[in-house]
């Protein structure tokens, strides 16, 4: 045995006071010197027992020691032979390492409650300890790890390479390649001082011996000496009845999605948070993990009141199909294509649902939909629902990378796609069953599909009808636009979907004689559920600017449209192209009674211009988001009556909807108690029966957004006025924190946009939080440079005079970056980045 060495000084982020050595006697009577980090909380309410993997050490958990929940002790160990613990003369097996950890906790006098925290191969060791100390166990937390090899899996490729005879000794012991390669997996790259800190215990072959031994002990083969212990732990955790939290880095090349799927199957009750962009060293790539664990641990014994469940609205999302099963009038019209009646749609959905069930789509299974807006897409949505499945909708506006991230995070069990969709599914390497829409069986097989919709429909004619599931079952995972970060999956249950449908029907007085023209695909899908026929204009719905007045009119004529839904970007294009309308097209648009637009602020001037195109339509701008739509509603007449204000007037809360704000602190944090006090600016919070159930695989995000039980924090900033109307002032991440206080962007932008010659504007903060300077970036009506540049003095003076706040700089540019889905939401983070580069002389 070789003694431990002294901890080096000045390791980034590590308090030397945490370091201690503990002598521990094992079952053979041998005493070993353990090194650990310990925050030393006296009389703790519980202990977080943190176990690192190979080839890291307790330094991995430094942030958790720093962010320890109040009253909790954090003990982060260096396993024997690793870190700064004693070096050994012989390898340690998995079973021995589990026993070693038990000897240490006994020597420390831990009696519980204990929450284990494990990463990499420390995950299975911590779970082994948990199974042997159930009387002390309060919960388990796991980072990227594996407890079993999924059937047919040969194990992580990178680890198997290091495990190969002749390679292991060279890369794990003889050289620091394995040690250094582990920290090289992080992105963005770790600072050199942090990489050196991870390598500090492993400066010589003698000190790296356990690194090689650890790799050798991975039980890839069934006859490996540690295989039995590993399988016992993997099976044993199936009946762990304590809370569990999984924190995952999806970019991990070592422990990929199959290992996460295996863990979720073994711990189905576990909460999960995926840190998009994080790789193998999750605690380094996602430093916020420490605050998430602290919150989760604090919640274990806290009495967070659960929101009262809303009553289940009557019916099902496919109920209108059954009610109109004998109706021959149009339900879905494909402009330039065919028409599907209610009776035809009902029969097709029933047969497809039975066919889906016959090929293994079971209640709760998630089905990704990669079908262009069409009758096939509509039938697929309702058939999946009728079969008890969950539709997963991630539109191509997210881009291939964004769609891959979204669909893989949702864990789809099957994919229904047209030819482009199936090709994309193959490129994204999505798992599960493949079903082809709109292709021949031969073409479907070439695309990797085992079935076509037509084959399933035929099979379903003689298959039994699936049973209806409970109202609280999941029915949809929808993805946000990704305008302020990676798109988030939003889960709705049938209960919430029904509540939403009921609210939309009653708010807009939709009846069986209405027909919907939807220039935004999700609303076309909802047409049958709302009990109204629908059509999508013959355009790319992911490119709103491609909608022309003529194409809108053709769709209205084809379906007999009375209701139109389109984004502001699409409507601007409609106004710009209205001069080319024929008499018949104008007549078709003249029959529209209701215009709805959402997705971004809708200028009153645009709504007024649309009166010439849709003369009989009452213009409304419902406010909401993927997580809750609609929340409020306002008409063009009401907007005009409200007059100018600090933000966009989005109207009063709808029936059954409550709105409050959480006031902002000077630092721009929405940490104030919820209030309806008029004129108070804060984060908008919503409570209603149709608010989303949860964020999918984003436990920390869900916890933050619902920290007031029953309320959803929207991320929007605004205020209520004395008449109960809500005004939106921007997004919480876009609030500018100046030395004089917070500045919200939208009101300033509106005042600047009222200037002659200004087409649009964005207000951003540049500089350190708390002392940011307000910068206004203007798009002149006459055009501007591709890259932002300083404005001429006259324009700059006019902008400063109109802004109403102190403006440090005024820039001009030719166009502002916007979101892909609606092409209307300004990407202020990107604007701020570009402005900062210009002001820094870059």
Secondary structure, DSSP 8 states (H G I E B T S, - for coil): -B------S--TT--GGGEEEEEEE-TTS-EEEEEEEE---TT-SEEEEEE--SS--GGGGHHHHHT--TTEEEEEE--TTSTTS-B-SS---HHHHHHHHHHHHHHHT--S-EEEEE-THHHHHHHHHHHHTTTTEEEEEE-S--SS--TT----HHHHHHHSTTTHIIIIIISSHHHHHHHHT-SS---HHHHHHHHGGG-STGGGHHHHHHHHT---STTSTTHHHHHHHHHHGGG--SEEEEEE-TT-SSS-HHHHHHHHHHSTT-EEEE-TT--S-HHHHTTTHHHHHHHHHHHHSS-----------SS-TTHHHHHTTT--SEEEEETTS-EEEHHHHHHHHHHHHHHHHHTT--TT-EEEEE--SSHHHHHHHHHHHHTT-EEEE--GGGHHHHHHHHHHHHT-SEEEE-HHHHHHHHHTT--SEEEESSS-HHHHHHTT-SEEHHHHHHHHTTS-------TTSEEEEEE---TTSS--EEEEEHHHHHHHHHHHHHHTT--TT-EEEESSHHHHHHHHHHT-EEEE-SS-TT-GGG--HHHHHHHHHHHT--EEE--HHHHHHHHHTGGG--HHHHHHHHT--EEE--SS---HHHHHHGGGTSTT-EEE--EEETTEEEEEE-BHHHHHHH-S-SSEEEEEE-TT-EEEEEEE-TTS-EEEEEE--TT--EEEEEE-TTS-SEETTBHHHHHHHTSSTT-EEEEEEEEE-TTSEEEEEEEGGG-EEETTEEE-HHHHHHHHHTSTTEEEEEEEEESSTTS-EEEEEEEETT---SS-EE--HHHHHHHHHHHSS--SEEEE-S---B-TTTS-SB-HHHHHHHHHHHHTT-
